Amino acid sequence: MTPDAAAAGGSGNFDPLVRPTLTDLYQLTMAYAYWRSGQHERAAVFDLFFRRNPFGGEFTVCAGLDEAARFVAGFRFGAEDLAALRGLMPGCDEAFFAWLARVETSPVTIGAVPEGTLVFPREPLLRVEGPLALCQLLETTLLNLVNFPSLVATKAARMRLAAGHDVQLIEFGLRRAQGPDGAVSASRYSYVGGFDATSNVLAGQLFGIPVRGTHAHAYVSAFRGLGDLRATTLLGPDGAPREFLARVLEFRAALGATGTSDGELAAFVAYAQAFPASFLALVDTYDTMRSGVPNFLCVALALAEAGYEPVGVRLDSGDLAHLSKQTRRHFAEVGARHGRPFGRLVILASNEIDESVLLSLKQEGHEVNAFGIGTHLATCSSDPALGGIYKLVAIDGTPRIKLSEDTAKTTLPGKKEIWRLRGADGTPLLDLLAFADEAAPQPGGEILCCHPFDPSRRARVIPATVERLLAPAWRDGRRVAGPPLAAVRDRVRAQLRETRPDHLRPLNPTPYKVSVSERLYLETQEMLRAAPHPDVLR
């Protein structure tokens, strides 16, 4: 499927690697054992969830669900897949491969939290229902399609909170990402999380994300001097040529910037001639304040005189807070002297920026109004995996539980719903997990909300409104189309806006409560009591 067809609502994935054999071998060996023992058609329910929020925070942005639904829609083993599997599983009955050739996902139903929703540990982002072996075969790929997108979207949202909403954020991670797939995913889901644009041309082509870029140090250092310029004129907005280089040099003399790099100035002139309506220059190739900024201002003044509005500069090294303040002061002074509104010019900063750097720059009162962020966003270097898991929670209508000596790894049994309980001002109070066949909690009614395992931690809540989070994503053999990417991005912004600030703060955030209904608590405890225990040690 072409990107255009997929974007128009088709069922295929954007990535051709997403196919049934993008899985772990043990999914297939389990499917064979299920099939051989006659268990493969049993009705099963699986939850896809995570145990811990990333980056030391108390929220996660749910993402990747549209791609997950597309994968399910296109799930069929082809002839090449089956030939490869026969080679991997030589002792298996040929009838099993004939069964695999017939497998399709119309018997499966998937409920999903809307993409862009803030979610929390133990909550099922996906609830997958259907034949046991088929649901098992979906596990690895679904985790792959949800884990990294949710991680990147969360990191982007945290960076947006750290930077504030009055600056532009541009994703620059393509060259540092883990391969082409990681790069495109990082561009897509950083936009979901709150970034404004990407440098990744392919991501812009595929998903309609705004694409932004400047130039590299190599471009500047490629120019030796003003003699490298092929033309000295500039086409004005009216299409008429205007003398340009001469005016740049006159402004250079007026600013007293005659000691700046001629090669850098030539590079800026050539770039302005190529892109007069979007001139943004990288100013730290030689010396930011002694050469780069003055050279930019010479060209910017000549551009403004010719009828264009220069955009600004990019800082890629040094003390970004100090340099941005110096640069802003120079812009204001030169603008005032020449009657130009240069105080509003863009200062874009890059260079290994992470969440902590954004917070530090804010404390120092920086003058940056756009950030280009790459490595730490695209690789999520501070917490490189979400840790999503996929567990069986019911079989043939009977709840199932996974036990562990570590309570955090004990699962919550049964087919469940997630209910978000909100106060009168719309702020979420807590999320309630309950069996799917329980009556929906009612606004204005008193609801007993229990800790999943600690009987002393419970509360009675009277919500003003109640929202069911799980919604159909795949049913009756059809994908339920999700909203466009921009709408998902808007949902993230709205979710952050309505969440209490103490849940979002970067240091020591308040945990958001995820409770269970009284019935779910009691049945979980009963299953724990009924579970086999080791002999008492003496």
Secondary structure per residue as TSV (DSSP state, phi and psi in degrees):
chain	resnum	aa	ss	phi	psi
A	1	M	-	360.0	135.3
A	2	T	-	-73.9	156.8
A	3	P	H	-56.2	-38.3
A	4	D	H	-63.4	-41.3
A	5	A	H	-67.2	-41.0
A	6	A	H	-64.5	-42.7
A	7	A	H	-64.1	-27.2
A	8	A	T	-79.2	-2.0
A	9	G	T	116.6	11.9
A	10	G	-	-67.4	175.5
A	11	S	S	-98.5	-6.8
A	12	G	S	-82.2	162.6
A	13	N	-	-86.3	154.3
A	14	F	S	-68.3	-29.6
A	15	D	S	-100.1	118.4
A	16	P	T	-66.6	-14.5
A	17	L	T	-72.5	-17.1
A	18	V	-	-80.2	103.3
A	19	R	S	-153.5	170.0
A	20	P	T	-58.5	-29.0
A	21	T	T	-84.7	0.8
A	22	L	S	-79.1	74.5
A	23	T	S	-154.1	170.3
A	24	D	-	-85.9	144.2
A	25	L	H	-57.1	-34.1
A	26	Y	H	-67.8	-18.4
A	27	Q	H	-65.3	-38.4
A	28	L	H	-75.3	-37.5
A	29	T	H	-67.9	-37.6
A	30	M	H	-64.7	-41.9
A	31	A	H	-59.9	-40.0
A	32	Y	H	-65.5	-42.9
A	33	A	H	-65.1	-40.0
A	34	Y	H	-58.6	-49.2
A	35	W	H	-63.2	-44.9
A	36	R	H	-65.7	-31.3
A	37	S	T	-93.7	3.4
A	38	G	T	76.1	18.8
A	39	Q	-	-97.2	-5.2
A	40	H	T	-68.5	-22.7
A	41	E	T	-96.0	2.9
A	42	R	S	-63.3	144.7
A	43	A	E	-75.5	121.0
A	44	A	E	-124.9	156.1
A	45	V	E	-130.1	128.5
A	46	F	E	-119.0	144.8
A	47	D	E	-110.1	135.0
A	48	L	E	-104.6	119.2
A	49	F	E	-152.3	-177.8
A	50	F	-	-136.2	162.1
A	51	R	S	-102.0	-21.0
A	52	R	S	-144.6	134.6
A	53	N	-	-68.5	144.4
A	54	P	S	-81.2	166.6
A	55	F	T	63.7	24.6
A	56	G	T	69.0	17.4
A	57	G	-	-99.3	-171.9
A	58	E	S	-128.0	25.7
A	59	F	-	-153.2	158.5
A	60	T	E	-137.7	140.8
A	61	V	E	-92.2	122.5
A	62	C	-	-76.8	124.7
A	63	A	-	-149.4	165.0
A	64	G	-	90.8	2.1
A	65	L	H	-73.1	-31.6
A	66	D	H	-64.9	-42.7
A	67	E	H	-65.8	-36.3
A	68	A	H	-62.1	-44.1
A	69	A	H	-66.0	-37.4
A	70	R	H	-63.5	-39.6
A	71	F	H	-60.5	-46.9
A	72	V	H	-61.5	-38.9
A	73	A	H	-63.1	-35.0
A	74	G	T	-100.4	15.5
A	75	F	-	-75.2	103.0
A	76	R	-	-150.1	135.9
A	77	F	-	-80.3	123.7
A	78	G	-	-88.5	176.2
A	79	A	H	-61.4	-41.4
A	80	E	H	-65.7	-38.7
A	81	D	H	-60.2	-47.4
A	82	L	H	-66.5	-36.7
A	83	A	H	-63.1	-41.4
A	84	A	H	-64.9	-39.9
A	85	L	H	-69.0	-35.4
A	86	R	H	-60.6	-37.7
A	87	G	H	-69.4	-33.1
A	88	L	H	-78.5	-26.8
A	89	M	-	-127.7	66.1
A	90	P	T	-67.2	-22.4
A	91	G	T	-90.7	4.3
A	92	C	S	-85.8	149.5
A	93	D	-	-62.0	134.2
A	94	E	H	-60.7	-27.3
A	95	A	H	-64.3	-26.0
A	96	F	H	-65.6	-41.7
A	97	F	H	-69.9	-32.2
A	98	A	H	-64.5	-38.0
A	99	W	H	-64.7	-44.3
A	100	L	H	-58.4	-38.0
A	101	A	H	-64.5	-24.3
A	102	R	H	-94.2	-11.4
A	103	V	-	-64.6	131.0
A	104	E	-	-146.9	169.7
A	105	T	S	-102.2	14.0
A	106	S	T	-61.9	-27.0
A	107	P	T	-76.0	-5.2
A	108	V	-	-92.4	142.8
A	109	T	E	-124.5	133.8
A	110	I	E	-125.9	126.2
A	111	G	E	-102.6	140.5
A	112	A	E	-138.5	145.9
A	113	V	-	-68.6	134.8
A	114	P	-	-54.4	134.1
A	115	E	T	-59.2	136.9
A	116	G	T	94.9	0.4
A	117	T	-	-82.8	143.6
A	118	L	E	-75.5	128.9
A	119	V	E	-129.0	169.6
A	120	F	-	-142.7	163.7
A	121	P	T	-53.5	144.7
A	122	R	T	79.1	-10.5
A	123	E	-	-81.1	131.7
A	124	P	-	-71.7	111.5
A	125	L	S	-69.0	-36.3
A	126	L	E	-128.5	138.1
A	127	R	E	-117.7	114.0
A	128	V	E	-108.5	121.8
A	129	E	E	-123.2	138.2
A	130	G	E	159.7	-166.9
A	131	P	E	-58.9	138.3
A	132	L	H	-53.4	-54.1
A	133	A	H	-65.1	-39.1
A	134	L	H	-65.0	-45.3
A	135	C	H	-61.9	-34.8
A	136	Q	H	-65.1	-39.7
A	137	L	H	-65.0	-20.8
A	138	L	H	-83.2	-17.0
A	139	E	H	-54.0	-60.5
A	140	T	H	-60.8	-44.1
A	141	T	H	-67.9	-39.7
A	142	L	H	-61.1	-42.9
A	143	L	H	-62.2	-42.3
A	144	N	H	-62.0	-36.9
A	145	L	H	-80.7	-14.3
A	146	V	H	-108.4	-37.3
A	147	N	H	-59.8	-58.8
A	148	F	H	-68.7	-43.6
A	149	P	H	-56.4	-42.3
A	150	S	H	-65.8	-37.2
A	151	L	H	-64.0	-49.2
A	152	V	H	-65.1	-43.8
A	153	A	H	-61.8	-37.2
A	154	T	H	-67.4	-44.6
A	155	K	H	-60.8	-42.5
A	156	A	H	-63.6	-40.7
A	157	A	H	-64.9	-39.2
A	158	R	H	-65.2	-39.8
A	159	M	H	-66.5	-37.7
A	160	R	H	-62.5	-43.8
A	161	L	H	-62.8	-40.4
A	162	A	H	-68.3	-39.2
A	163	A	H	-78.6	-28.8
A	164	G	-	95.1	168.8
A	165	H	T	-95.7	3.6
A	166	D	T	-103.0	10.9
A	167	V	S	-123.6	156.4
A	168	Q	E	-87.3	140.7
A	169	L	E	-120.7	125.7
A	170	I	E	-120.9	130.2
A	171	E	E	-82.6	124.5
A	172	F	-	-117.9	23.9
A	173	G	-	-89.8	1.1
A	174	L	G	-52.9	-47.5
A	175	R	G	-73.2	-18.2
A	176	R	G	-105.6	-4.4
A	177	A	S	-73.3	163.3
A	178	Q	S	-80.9	78.7
A	179	G	H	82.6	171.6
A	180	P	H	-59.3	-40.8
A	181	D	H	-67.0	-43.3
A	182	G	H	-62.6	-36.4
A	183	A	H	-66.8	-46.4
A	184	V	H	-67.6	-40.4
A	185	S	H	-62.4	-41.7
A	186	A	H	-62.1	-40.8
A	187	S	H	-64.8	-45.4
A	188	R	H	-63.7	-47.7
A	189	Y	H	-88.1	-16.3
A	190	S	H	-69.5	-34.0
A	191	Y	H	-64.7	-43.2
A	192	V	H	-57.0	-42.3
A	193	G	H	-74.4	-8.8
A	194	G	T	130.3	0.1
A	195	F	-	-73.3	156.4
A	196	D	-	-94.9	-23.9
A	197	A	E	-163.0	174.3
A	198	T	E	-138.1	157.6
A	199	S	S	-88.2	-8.0
A	200	N	-	-80.5	107.6
A	201	V	H	-63.9	-41.3
A	202	L	H	-64.3	-40.8
A	203	A	H	-62.8	-38.8
A	204	G	H	-64.5	-40.0
A	205	Q	H	-65.4	-43.1
A	206	L	H	-73.9	-40.7
A	207	F	H	-119.3	1.7
A	208	G	-	72.7	22.2
A	209	I	-	-77.6	136.0
A	210	P	-	-57.5	137.7
A	211	V	B	-111.6	131.4
A	212	R	-	-131.7	153.7
A	213	G	-	-169.3	162.7
A	214	T	-	-123.0	-119.7
A	215	H	-	-148.3	170.6
A	216	A	-	-101.5	169.9
A	217	H	H	-61.5	-31.9
A	218	A	H	-60.0	-37.2
A	219	Y	H	-61.4	-43.7
A	220	V	H	-67.2	-46.7
A	221	S	H	-72.7	-12.1
A	222	A	T	-71.9	-20.5
A	223	F	-	-93.1	128.6
A	224	R	-	-90.2	-30.8
A	225	G	S	-177.8	-176.2
A	226	L	G	-66.4	-20.1
A	227	G	G	-68.0	-15.8
A	228	D	G	-75.9	-11.0
A	229	L	-	-76.1	129.0
A	230	R	S	-81.8	-24.7
A	231	A	-	-136.1	151.7
A	232	T	-	-112.8	0.0
A	233	T	E	-108.0	171.6
A	234	L	E	-138.0	134.4
A	235	L	E	-76.8	124.3
A	236	G	-	-76.4	173.5
A	237	P	T	-55.9	-25.6
A	238	D	T	-87.2	0.8
A	239	G	S	88.2	-4.6
A	240	A	-	-87.1	139.1
A	241	P	E	-71.2	142.6
A	242	R	E	-129.5	147.7
A	243	E	E	-66.5	125.8
A	244	F	-	-118.5	-52.6
A	245	L	H	-61.7	-40.9
A	246	A	H	-60.7	-41.2
A	247	R	H	-68.4	-36.6
A	248	V	H	-59.3	-45.7
A	249	L	H	-68.1	-33.5
A	250	E	H	-66.4	-41.6
A	251	F	H	-66.9	-33.7
A	252	R	H	-61.0	-44.3
A	253	A	H	-66.4	-40.7
A	254	A	H	-64.4	-32.9
A	255	L	H	-85.2	-6.4
A	256	G	T	68.8	33.3
A	257	A	-	-105.4	34.4
A	258	T	T	-72.8	-11.5
A	259	G	T	-93.4	8.0
A	260	T	S	-77.7	168.6
A	261	S	-	-69.4	123.8
A	262	D	H	-66.3	-38.2
A	263	G	H	-63.5	-43.4
A	264	E	H	-62.9	-43.5
A	265	L	H	-61.2	-42.3
A	266	A	H	-61.7	-41.2
A	267	A	H	-61.7	-42.6
A	268	F	H	-66.7	-41.0
A	269	V	H	-60.7	-46.2
A	270	A	H	-64.0	-38.4
A	271	Y	H	-69.1	-39.1
A	272	A	H	-66.0	-36.4
A	273	Q	H	-65.3	-34.6
A	274	A	H	-76.9	-37.9
A	275	F	-	-133.9	67.4
A	276	P	T	-66.7	-25.5
A	277	A	T	-91.4	-2.6
A	278	S	S	-142.9	43.4
A	279	F	-	-78.3	110.1
A	280	L	E	-132.5	121.4
A	281	A	E	-111.8	139.5
A	282	L	E	-80.8	117.8
A	283	V	-	-110.3	9.5
A	284	D	-	-112.7	21.2
A	285	T	S	-63.5	-39.4
A	286	Y	S	-115.7	-69.2
A	287	D	-	-147.9	115.9
A	288	T	I	-57.3	-53.8
A	289	M	I	-87.8	-25.3
A	290	R	I	-91.7	-18.5
A	291	S	I	-133.9	-54.2
A	292	G	I	-61.0	-54.2
A	293	V	H	-66.4	-45.7
A	294	P	H	-59.7	-42.1
A	295	N	H	-62.2	-41.7
A	296	F	H	-58.9	-45.2
A	297	L	H	-64.4	-36.7
A	298	C	H	-59.6	-46.7
A	299	V	H	-70.2	-39.7
A	300	A	H	-62.4	-40.5
A	301	L	H	-65.5	-40.4
A	302	A	H	-67.9	-36.9
A	303	L	H	-63.5	-46.4
A	304	A	H	-61.6	-40.1
A	305	E	H	-63.6	-32.0
A	306	A	T	-80.7	-4.5
A	307	G	T	106.2	9.4
A	308	Y	-	-107.4	161.3
A	309	E	-	-110.9	108.8
A	310	P	-	-62.4	151.7
A	311	V	-	-90.4	-54.5
A	312	G	E	158.9	-154.8
A	313	V	E	-130.6	162.8
A	314	R	E	-120.7	130.1
A	315	L	E	-103.9	127.5
A	316	D	-	-125.8	12.5
A	317	S	S	-164.2	169.4
A	318	G	S	83.4	-170.4
A	319	D	-	-77.5	99.0
A	320	L	H	-64.7	-36.9
A	321	A	H	-64.7	-49.5
A	322	H	H	-63.9	-47.5
A	323	L	H	-65.0	-37.4
A	324	S	H	-65.5	-38.4
A	325	K	H	-68.6	-41.4
A	326	Q	H	-62.5	-44.3
A	327	T	H	-62.6	-44.6
A	328	R	H	-61.3	-38.9
A	329	R	H	-64.5	-43.8
A	330	H	H	-62.2	-42.3
A	331	F	H	-58.2	-47.6
A	332	A	H	-64.3	-43.6
A	333	E	H	-64.4	-48.7
A	334	V	H	-67.3	-39.3
A	335	G	H	-61.6	-43.3
A	336	A	H	-65.4	-39.2
A	337	R	H	-66.2	-32.3
A	338	H	H	-110.5	9.1
A	339	G	T	68.3	34.8
A	340	R	-	-119.4	143.0
A	341	P	-	-81.0	55.0
A	342	F	G	-74.7	-11.8
A	343	G	G	-62.9	-18.3
A	344	R	G	-95.8	0.8
A	345	L	-	-59.9	151.3
A	346	V	E	-75.9	135.3
A	347	I	E	-116.4	109.1
A	348	L	E	-100.9	129.1
A	349	A	E	-115.2	140.9
A	350	S	-	-137.1	-168.0
A	351	N	S	99.5	84.4
A	352	E	S	52.0	44.8
A	353	I	-	-83.6	131.3
A	354	D	-	-127.9	178.7
A	355	E	H	-55.7	-42.8
A	356	S	H	-65.6	-35.2
A	357	V	H	-67.2	-41.4
A	358	L	H	-61.0	-42.6
A	359	L	H	-65.4	-40.7
A	360	S	H	-65.6	-43.7
A	361	L	H	-62.0	-38.0
A	362	K	H	-63.6	-41.1
A	363	Q	H	-63.1	-31.6
A	364	E	T	-86.0	0.0
A	365	G	T	69.2	46.8
A	366	H	-	-62.9	166.7
A	367	E	-	-116.7	22.7
A	368	V	-	-79.5	136.5
A	369	N	-	-120.9	12.3
A	370	A	E	-157.9	140.9
A	371	F	E	-123.9	136.1
A	372	G	E	-103.7	118.2
A	373	I	E	-125.0	126.8
A	374	G	-	-120.4	-85.5
A	375	T	H	-51.7	-53.5
A	376	H	H	-71.6	-18.7
A	377	L	H	-87.0	-52.4
A	378	A	H	-67.6	-29.0
A	379	T	S	-101.0	-9.1
A	380	C	-	46.7	51.2
A	381	S	T	-60.8	-27.7
A	382	S	T	-79.7	-11.4
A	383	D	S	-166.0	80.7
A	384	P	-	-77.6	5.9
A	385	A	-	-148.7	138.7
A	386	L	-	-75.0	-36.6
A	387	G	-	83.9	31.2
A	388	G	-	-64.8	149.3
A	389	I	E	-135.8	165.6
A	390	Y	E	-138.4	112.3
A	391	K	E	-127.9	143.8
A	392	L	E	-70.7	126.8
A	393	V	E	-120.2	-10.4
A	394	A	E	-159.0	146.6
A	395	I	E	-139.7	128.1
A	396	D	T	52.1	38.3
A	397	G	T	80.1	-0.3
A	398	T	E	-103.4	127.7
A	399	P	E	-60.9	146.1
A	400	R	-	-125.9	149.9
A	401	I	-	-134.0	144.0
A	402	K	-	-104.9	120.6
A	403	L	-	-94.2	155.8
A	404	S	-	-158.4	148.8
A	405	E	S	-64.7	-25.4
A	406	D	S	-90.3	112.2
A	407	T	G	-56.5	-33.3
A	408	A	G	-60.6	-23.6
A	409	K	G	-97.9	0.6
A	410	T	-	-80.1	129.1
A	411	T	-	-85.1	162.1
A	412	L	-	-96.1	125.3
A	413	P	-	-80.5	161.5
A	414	G	S	88.3	163.5
A	415	K	S	-74.9	124.2
A	416	K	E	-126.5	159.5
A	417	E	E	-113.6	157.3
A	418	I	E	-113.2	126.2
A	419	W	E	-116.6	124.9
A	420	R	E	-96.2	117.8
A	421	L	E	-97.4	127.4
A	422	R	E	-118.6	150.2
A	423	G	-	-81.5	-178.1
A	424	A	T	-62.8	-28.4
A	425	D	T	-88.8	6.2
A	426	G	S	88.2	-4.7
A	427	T	-	-72.9	131.7
A	428	P	E	-62.4	132.3
A	429	L	E	-91.6	-47.5
A	430	L	E	-169.0	168.5
A	431	D	E	-108.4	140.0
A	432	L	E	-117.7	123.5
A	433	L	E	-94.6	131.8
A	434	A	E	-144.3	156.2
A	435	F	E	-59.1	145.6
A	436	A	T	-64.5	-24.9
A	437	D	T	-91.2	5.6
A	438	E	S	-78.3	152.8
A	439	A	-	-62.8	141.3
A	440	A	-	-64.8	137.5
A	441	P	-	-63.1	143.2
A	442	Q	-	-107.2	138.3
A	443	P	T	-56.9	136.0
A	444	G	T	84.5	-9.6
A	445	G	S	-92.7	150.8
A	446	E	-	-82.1	128.2
A	447	I	E	-123.5	127.0
A	448	L	E	-83.1	120.4
A	449	C	E	-115.3	120.2
A	450	C	E	-109.0	150.6
A	451	H	-	-69.3	144.1
A	452	P	S	-57.6	-30.7
A	453	F	S	-133.1	-18.5
A	454	D	-	-101.5	111.0
A	455	P	T	-67.2	-18.2
A	456	S	T	-83.2	-11.3
A	457	R	-	-108.3	98.4
A	458	R	E	-150.4	159.7
A	459	A	E	-149.5	151.8
A	460	R	E	-102.1	125.3
A	461	V	E	-121.4	136.9
A	462	I	-	-115.8	95.9
A	463	P	-	-79.2	150.0
A	464	A	S	-80.4	-36.6
A	465	T	E	-139.0	157.7
A	466	V	E	-132.8	131.3
A	467	E	E	-122.1	126.8
A	468	R	E	-81.9	126.0
A	469	L	-	-87.7	-38.5
A	470	L	-	-75.9	127.8
A	471	A	E	-131.8	154.6
A	472	P	E	-60.5	132.3
A	473	A	E	-116.4	-25.2
A	474	W	E	-152.8	121.2
A	475	R	E	-157.1	150.3
A	476	D	T	53.2	34.4
A	477	G	T	73.0	18.0
A	478	R	E	-133.6	140.7
A	479	R	E	-80.7	132.1
A	480	V	-	-85.4	109.9
A	481	A	-	-60.4	133.7
A	482	G	-	-86.5	172.5
A	483	P	-	-71.3	161.3
A	484	P	-	-64.0	162.8
A	485	L	H	-57.9	-40.8
A	486	A	H	-63.0	-35.1
A	487	A	H	-70.3	-35.7
A	488	V	H	-63.8	-42.6
A	489	R	H	-59.9	-42.2
A	490	D	H	-63.3	-35.8
A	491	R	H	-65.2	-41.1
A	492	V	H	-59.4	-46.5
A	493	R	H	-60.4	-42.7
A	494	A	H	-66.6	-38.6
A	495	Q	H	-64.6	-41.3
A	496	L	H	-65.8	-38.4
A	497	R	H	-66.0	-34.2
A	498	E	H	-90.5	-8.4
A	499	T	S	-87.1	141.4
A	500	R	-	-57.5	135.6
A	501	P	H	-58.5	-31.1
A	502	D	H	-69.2	-20.7
A	503	H	H	-76.7	-20.7
A	504	L	H	-102.4	-15.0
A	505	R	-	-62.4	150.1
A	506	P	S	-72.4	-28.2
A	507	L	S	-115.7	131.9
A	508	N	S	47.9	53.7
A	509	P	-	-69.0	153.3
A	510	T	-	-75.5	127.1
A	511	P	-	-62.1	138.0
A	512	Y	-	-83.0	135.2
A	513	K	-	-79.8	128.1
A	514	V	E	-117.0	109.8
A	515	S	E	-107.7	172.4
A	516	V	E	-124.3	157.0
A	517	S	-	-67.6	162.1
A	518	E	H	-60.8	-41.0
A	519	R	H	-65.4	-42.8
A	520	L	H	-63.3	-40.1
A	521	Y	H	-61.4	-48.6
A	522	L	H	-65.2	-41.6
A	523	E	H	-70.2	-34.5
A	524	T	H	-63.2	-45.5
A	525	Q	H	-62.0	-39.2
A	526	E	H	-63.7	-40.3
A	527	M	H	-67.3	-36.7
A	528	L	H	-65.1	-41.2
A	529	R	H	-67.9	-33.9
A	530	A	H	-81.1	-10.9
A	531	A	S	-70.8	148.0
A	532	P	-	-65.1	142.9
A	533	H	-	-122.3	149.9
A	534	P	-	-68.4	160.0
A	535	D	-	-59.8	149.2
A	536	V	-	-67.5	132.4
A	537	L	-	-81.0	137.4
A	538	R	-	-123.7	360.0
